[in-house]
Amino acid sequence: MKLLRLLIAAIPVWPSIVGASDDVAHELGSMLASEKFCELTYNQEAIAAYIEQNVDEGDMGFASMLRLMTTGHSVGLKELDESGKSAHCTQIRRVAKKYNFTE
């Protein structure tokens, strides 16, 4: 459990340590973890298009980094109170609409 808390604590600074596609994995991981939490349904083609546009096709580490980030964000979301959830989901809905993940 201590390791999991350490990983969650590292999420905000992780992109400054790693490369551009890891930034995408970090941010997209937050979006994906938020889908169910915020009671949204994402357009799978839009997610694929976003990855196509933002991740190098030869990046073998992206999928595993995305999975790690999604899992970490999922754990962190469980600790939000109602106000935190409201604020978080408001911005997630706005971003999802901007990138056509939702209509």
Accessible surface in RSA format (square Angstrom, percent):
REM  Atomic radii and reference values for relative SASA: ProtOr
REM  Chains: A
REM  Algorithm: Lee & Richards
REM  Probe-radius: 1.40
REM  Slices: 20
REM RES _ NUM      All-atoms   Total-Side   Main-Chain    Non-polar    All polar
REM                ABS   REL    ABS   REL    ABS   REL    ABS   REL    ABS   REL
RES MET A   1   157.08  81.3 111.37  73.7  45.71 108.8  99.65  84.7  57.43  76.1
RES LYS A   2   183.31  89.4 175.10 107.4   8.21  19.5 119.61 107.7  63.70  67.9
RES LEU A   3   120.57  67.1 114.52  81.9   6.05  15.2 117.90  82.8   2.66   7.2
RES LEU A   4    56.95  31.7  54.55  39.0   2.40   6.0  55.51  39.0   1.44   3.9
RES ARG A   5   135.30  56.8 130.17  66.4   5.13  12.2  50.97  69.7  84.33  51.1
RES LEU A   6   115.70  64.4 111.47  79.7   4.23  10.6 115.13  80.9   0.57   1.5
RES LEU A   7    63.92  35.6  61.98  44.3   1.94   4.9  62.05  43.6   1.87   5.0
RES ILE A   8    39.68  22.6  36.44  27.1   3.24   7.8  36.44  26.2   3.24   8.8
RES ALA A   9    70.48  64.8  46.18  71.3  24.31  55.3  56.99  80.3  13.49  35.7
RES ALA A  10    27.59  25.4  23.43  36.2   4.16   9.5  27.38  38.6   0.21   0.6
RES ILE A  11    12.64   7.2  12.06   9.0   0.58   1.4  12.57   9.1   0.07   0.2
RES PRO A  12    99.16  72.3  72.38  66.0  26.78  97.3  77.00  63.6  22.16 137.7
RES VAL A  13    83.94  55.2  81.49  73.8   2.46   5.9  83.94  72.9   0.00   0.0
RES TRP A  14    61.99  24.9  61.97  30.0   0.02   0.0  61.99  33.1   0.00   0.0
RES PRO A  15    28.76  21.0  22.44  20.5   6.32  23.0  22.64  18.7   6.12  38.0
RES SER A  16   101.57  85.8  57.19  76.3  44.38 102.2  57.42 122.3  44.15  61.9
RES ILE A  17   121.75  69.3  89.75  66.9  32.00  77.1  95.24  68.6  26.51  71.9
RES VAL A  18    44.45  29.2  22.02  19.9  22.43  54.0  29.96  26.0  14.49  39.3
RES GLY A  19    43.14  53.2   0.00   N/A  43.14  53.2  36.64 100.6   6.50  14.6
RES ALA A  20    81.15  74.6  68.05 105.0  13.10  29.8  69.98  98.6  11.17  29.6
RES SER A  21    23.57  19.9  19.39  25.9   4.18   9.6   9.08  19.3  14.50  20.3
RES ASP A  22    26.83  18.8  26.83  26.7   0.00   0.0   0.04   0.1  26.79  26.7
RES ASP A  23    56.55  39.6  56.27  56.0   0.28   0.7  20.07  47.2  36.48  36.4
RES VAL A  24    20.13  13.2  17.98  16.3   2.15   5.2  20.04  17.4   0.09   0.2
RES ALA A  25     0.00   0.0   0.00   0.0   0.00   0.0   0.00   0.0   0.00   0.0
RES HIS A  26    18.11   9.9  18.11  12.6   0.00   0.0  17.52  18.1   0.59   0.7
RES GLU A  27    94.51  54.3  93.30  70.6   1.21   2.9  41.51  80.3  53.00  43.3
RES LEU A  28     3.03   1.7   1.20   0.9   1.83   4.6   2.66   1.9   0.37   1.0
RES GLY A  29     0.00   0.0   0.00   N/A   0.00   0.0   0.00   0.0   0.00   0.0
RES SER A  30    18.73  15.8  18.50  24.7   0.23   0.5   6.97  14.8  11.75  16.5
RES MET A  31    13.19   6.8  13.19   8.7   0.00   0.0   9.23   7.8   3.97   5.3
RES LEU A  32    44.45  24.8  33.08  23.7  11.37  28.6  33.08  23.2  11.37  30.6
RES ALA A  33    11.61  10.7   0.00   0.0  11.61  26.4   3.31   4.7   8.30  22.0
RES SER A  34     0.06   0.1   0.06   0.1   0.00   0.0   0.00   0.0   0.06   0.1
RES GLU A  35    40.94  23.5  40.94  31.0   0.00   0.0   9.51  18.4  31.43  25.7
RES LYS A  36   184.04  89.8 171.52 105.2  12.52  29.8 119.53 107.6  64.51  68.7
RES PHE A  37    46.60  23.3  34.67  21.5  11.93  31.0  43.90  26.6   2.69   7.7
RES CYS A  38     8.33   6.3   0.00   0.0   8.33  19.6   2.61   6.6   5.72   6.2
RES GLU A  39   151.03  86.7 117.11  88.6  33.92  80.8  49.90  96.5 101.13  82.6
RES LEU A  40    33.01  18.4  19.68  14.1  13.33  33.5  22.77  16.0  10.24  27.6
RES THR A  41   117.97  83.9 101.59 103.0  16.38  39.0  69.03  92.7  48.94  74.0
RES TYR A  42     7.14   3.3   0.00   0.0   7.14  18.6   0.60   0.5   6.53   8.1
RES ASN A  43    69.17  47.7  57.87  55.9  11.29  27.2  21.70  52.2  47.46  45.9
RES GLN A  44   118.78  66.4 110.17  80.5   8.60  20.5  64.85 138.0  53.92  40.9
RES GLU A  45   143.25  82.2 136.25 103.1   7.00  16.7  54.63 105.7  88.61  72.3
RES ALA A  46    14.82  13.6   5.66   8.7   9.16  20.8  12.47  17.6   2.35   6.2
RES ILE A  47    17.28   9.8  17.28  12.9   0.00   0.0  17.28  12.4   0.00   0.0
RES ALA A  48    53.26  49.0  47.75  73.7   5.51  12.5  52.51  74.0   0.75   2.0
RES ALA A  49    45.71  42.0  39.62  61.1   6.10  13.9  44.93  63.3   0.79   2.1
RES TYR A  50    40.67  19.0  38.05  21.6   2.62   6.8  14.72  11.1  25.94  32.0
RES ILE A  51    47.76  27.2  47.66  35.5   0.10   0.2  47.66  34.3   0.10   0.3
RES GLU A  52   144.34  82.9 117.74  89.1  26.60  63.3  38.10  73.7 106.24  86.7
RES GLN A  53   147.13  82.3 107.86  78.8  39.27  93.5  41.42  88.2 105.71  80.2
RES ASN A  54    63.75  44.0  40.76  39.4  22.99  55.4   8.21  19.8  55.54  53.7
RES VAL A  55    18.34  12.1   5.86   5.3  12.48  30.1   7.67   6.7  10.66  28.9
RES ASP A  56   103.66  72.6  85.84  85.4  17.81  42.1  38.62  90.9  65.04  64.9
RES GLU A  57   182.13 104.6 138.42 104.7  43.70 104.1  62.20 120.3 119.92  97.9
RES GLY A  58    52.87  65.2   0.00   N/A  52.87  65.2  34.20  93.8  18.67  41.8
RES ASP A  59    46.68  32.7  24.83  24.7  21.85  51.7  15.44  36.3  31.24  31.2
RES MET A  60   186.43  96.5 152.73 101.1  33.70  80.2 120.00 102.0  66.43  88.0
RES GLY A  61    38.67  47.7   0.00   N/A  38.67  47.7  32.25  88.5   6.43  14.4
RES PHE A  62    13.66   6.8  13.31   8.2   0.35   0.9  13.53   8.2   0.13   0.4
RES ALA A  63    68.22  62.7  62.07  95.8   6.15  14.0  63.50  89.4   4.72  12.5
RES SER A  64    53.73  45.4  49.29  65.8   4.44  10.2  31.13  66.3  22.61  31.7
RES MET A  65    29.90  15.5  27.41  18.1   2.50   5.9  29.78  25.3   0.13   0.2
RES LEU A  66    23.77  13.2  23.77  17.0   0.00   0.0  23.77  16.7   0.00   0.0
RES ARG A  67   159.28  66.9 154.05  78.5   5.24  12.5  69.03  94.3  90.25  54.7
RES LEU A  68    70.04  39.0  64.58  46.2   5.46  13.7  68.97  48.4   1.08   2.9
RES MET A  69     6.67   3.5   6.67   4.4   0.00   0.0   6.67   5.7   0.00   0.0
RES THR A  70    31.59  22.5  31.59  32.0   0.00   0.0  30.54  41.0   1.05   1.6
RES THR A  71    72.76  51.7  69.11  70.1   3.64   8.7  52.91  71.1  19.85  30.0
RES GLY A  72     6.00   7.4   0.00   N/A   6.00   7.4   5.48  15.1   0.52   1.2
RES HIS A  73    31.88  17.4  28.73  20.0   3.15   8.1  15.70  16.2  16.18  18.8
RES SER A  74    39.07  33.0  35.53  47.4   3.54   8.1  24.65  52.5  14.42  20.2
RES VAL A  75    32.04  21.1  31.46  28.5   0.58   1.4  31.46  27.3   0.58   1.6
RES GLY A  76    23.85  29.4   0.00   N/A  23.85  29.4  17.25  47.3   6.60  14.8
RES LEU A  77    14.17   7.9  12.88   9.2   1.29   3.2  13.11   9.2   1.05   2.8
RES LYS A  78   163.37  79.7 131.20  80.5  32.17  76.6  85.91  77.3  77.46  82.5
RES GLU A  79   124.07  71.2  89.90  68.0  34.17  81.4  44.59  86.2  79.49  64.9
RES LEU A  80    72.07  40.1  49.92  35.7  22.15  55.7  51.40  36.1  20.67  55.6
RES ASP A  81    99.89  70.0  86.12  85.7  13.77  32.6  48.92 115.1  50.97  50.8
RES GLU A  82   140.77  80.8 134.56 101.8   6.21  14.8  68.84 133.1  71.93  58.7
RES SER A  83    85.80  72.5  75.13 100.3  10.67  24.6  40.12  85.4  45.68  64.0
RES GLY A  84    20.87  25.7   0.00   N/A  20.87  25.7  18.34  50.3   2.53   5.7
RES LYS A  85    62.43  30.5  62.43  38.3   0.00   0.0  26.39  23.8  36.04  38.4
RES SER A  86    66.86  56.5  58.75  78.4   8.11  18.7  32.06  68.3  34.80  48.8
RES ALA A  87    68.48  63.0  52.59  81.2  15.89  36.2  61.71  86.9   6.77  17.9
RES HIS A  88    44.04  24.1  34.92  24.3   9.13  23.3  23.88  24.6  20.16  23.5
RES CYS A  89     4.91   3.7   4.91   5.5   0.00   0.0   4.18  10.6   0.74   0.8
RES THR A  90    66.42  47.2  65.08  66.0   1.34   3.2  51.17  68.7  15.25  23.1
RES GLN A  91    85.68  47.9  85.56  62.5   0.12   0.3  46.69  99.4  38.99  29.6
RES ILE A  92    11.36   6.5  11.36   8.5   0.00   0.0  11.36   8.2   0.00   0.0
RES ARG A  93   107.12  45.0 103.51  52.8   3.61   8.6  44.83  61.3  62.29  37.8
RES ARG A  94   156.25  65.6 144.69  73.8  11.56  27.5  45.08  61.6 111.17  67.4
RES VAL A  95    41.07  27.0  39.60  35.9   1.47   3.5  41.06  35.7   0.01   0.0
RES ALA A  96     0.00   0.0   0.00   0.0   0.00   0.0   0.00   0.0   0.00   0.0
RES LYS A  97   136.44  66.6 130.45  80.0   5.99  14.3  73.76  66.4  62.68  66.8
RES LYS A  98   153.97  75.1 124.96  76.7  29.02  69.1  79.44  71.5  74.54  79.4
RES TYR A  99    99.91  46.6  87.77  49.9  12.13  31.6  51.33  38.6  48.57  59.9
RES ASN A 100   104.60  72.1 101.37  98.0   3.23   7.8  21.77  52.4  82.83  80.1
RES PHE A 101     3.66   1.8   3.44   2.1   0.22   0.6   3.44   2.1   0.22   0.6
RES THR A 102    25.30  18.0  17.89  18.1   7.42  17.7  17.28  23.2   8.02  12.1
RES GLU A 103   199.09 114.3 143.22 108.3  55.87 133.0  81.54 157.7 117.55  96.0
END  Absolute sums over single chains surface
CHAIN  1 A     6924.7       5760.1       1164.6       4071.8       2852.9
END  Absolute sums over all chains
TOTAL          6924.7       5760.1       1164.6       4071.8       2852.9
